[in-house]
């Protein structure tokens, strides 16, 4: 595979598939991985009003979390421009963040108004931050070299009854089955490990987390389905008319809404209340 999405190099990257759990992982992490996250990787709003308007597209995340927890301490790992962090703060959560991008960190502190730790490795801040009621990783786990270790650290940072919410690409999606190396959600080499839901559930159970919800048809997932087909088909056939990609997207909707076949999936993992 190569960087079809951003075309930052012509290098090829090999991925391996674990025979036991089905996780798809990059064979060798590039020494210069940072170059694949250019300074414009995040598009930051100019003002808080712009942020508020952009955040409306992330309201489904808050609605999902509200089914399991309506308040308390919330840690978002990899918030980027901070749309969800902004909504969670307005909803009454005490919000903190872990983010690798310097510009995004400044925006989170100065505009969103949340505490933020700048690092590309969330393990250490997770182990040192005390207990949270919610920890969210919206399309972050796949960017991490040690996803299971981060999940274990998140479990340790959860209060009893707290939840970890994870959204990730789905390596068992119909899109990946058909498009393979051209699949936009593979996003080589930025995506280091793509875990199927069964592997996430097993890793979660090993560190004391129960899977209480999973879906690939939430609002975000349906949006990522459309993105996946349209971007992937352009990767496959450069210059493909947008009308063709949209037609394929519509054609595949019924298939992607059956079972866990969508391009991405969202899981909620809960820490048991011992008593």
Secondary structure, DSSP 8 states (H G I E B T S, - for coil): -B-TTT-S---B--EEE-TTT--EEESS--TTGGGGS-TTSS---SSHHHHHHHHGGGHHHHHHHHTT-SSSEEEEES-TT-HHHHHHHHTT-EEEEEE--HHHHHHIIIII--EEEE-S-HHHHHHHS--EEEEEEES-GGG-TTHHHHHHHHHHHEEEEEEEEEEEE-TTSHHHHHHGGG-GGG-TTT--EE--HHHHHHHHHHTTEEEEEEES-SHHHHHHHHHHHHHHHHHHSTT--HHHHHHHHHHHHHHHTTTT-SSEEEEEEEE----
